[in-house]
């Protein structure tokens, strides 16, 4: 099925967009939803008793319910709206971690984490004189059971792990990680930024304590993210930001806070983008994850096969294309990744190059940087073929001959 017609950017743009792991494109319905909110529902939500404000409030709270249903949460009150995954994880590290991490405790992450799921825990560990413990994968990106058993122990209080690596595309064994963490009495945060656009997630079935993701990677607007937190845990957390709307009653000396989750949403909320995110969820449900995963695998297989036929290219991660979740990270022998990206750009092919905000993983892989092509269901085999054709000429452009 062809969904490209729903995306305005593809109508007058001949670029081959293969940087979907960084941000996805947006269908017209999402763009229209944000515009319509400002055109027809624009008022400050949660504050006014007049019709327009109540209309804005309804759209915002309906969006919260849509997200809760999308994730399989028990209640909309378990959904906190943020700006992005980064803010969600910082909120968790401050509001929960700052209260419950003590000197000598272990915070366990993996060496594959995006800096967004490293730096907040690194800071917390330093401030609390706790230990930051890294799980390490095998060469194919898989974290094995013995690593989970060895790194998550009785001193572990928090485990924070990406469901899908933004570099290797590998899906981590989060069910096993959650099981082990809970056996040790630890709380688990899952970074779902790369997984939610590509696979169905049910936080209740996973028994995740916290789950973070961004709207912009799943066809939603930039500037809206989500932190799911179990109510039993959220009740223990202190506010992240102080100010308007997150309060119940204020005196000169004291304040009491609003009910959950509003306690964590200080100030004027981003209602238009939350509404846009709810429309993006509708679009994903219409497309269906079966179709998305099928296209991911087909296009990834095509890319990897094409690279293997060329030679002079190293592909990182699992040998099975279906384990890449639409992400192919690679290097061209003798050519810096930035040069690869720049040369491809001359032919209108958009890929990523650099450390991908995952420098500890680059150090673990013993590379300075890599190039990354990442697909989504609206990409086509013709686009992949153009990418591969241009890639095959990169070494020649750099003077290595045919």
Protein Blocks (a to p, Z undefined) as FASTA:
>chain_A
ZZklmpmklmmccbdcfbfkmpccddfklmmmmmmmmmmmgccehkaccfklmmmmmmmm
mmmmmmmmmnopabfklpccdfblklmmmmmmmmmmmmmpcehiacdddfkbcfklmmmm
mmmmmmnopacddddddfkopacfklmmmmmcfklmbdcddfbdcklopacdfklmmmmm
mmnopacdddfklmmmmoccdfklnopabdcddfklnopaehiacddddfklmmmpccfb
gcehiafbdcfkbccddddfklmmgcjddfklmmmmmmmmmmmmmnopmlmmmmmmmmmm
mmmmmmmmngoiacedjfblklnnopacdddehiafklmmmmmmmnopacdedjhopakl
mmmnopabdcdddddfkbcfklmmmmmmmmmmmmmmnonoZZ
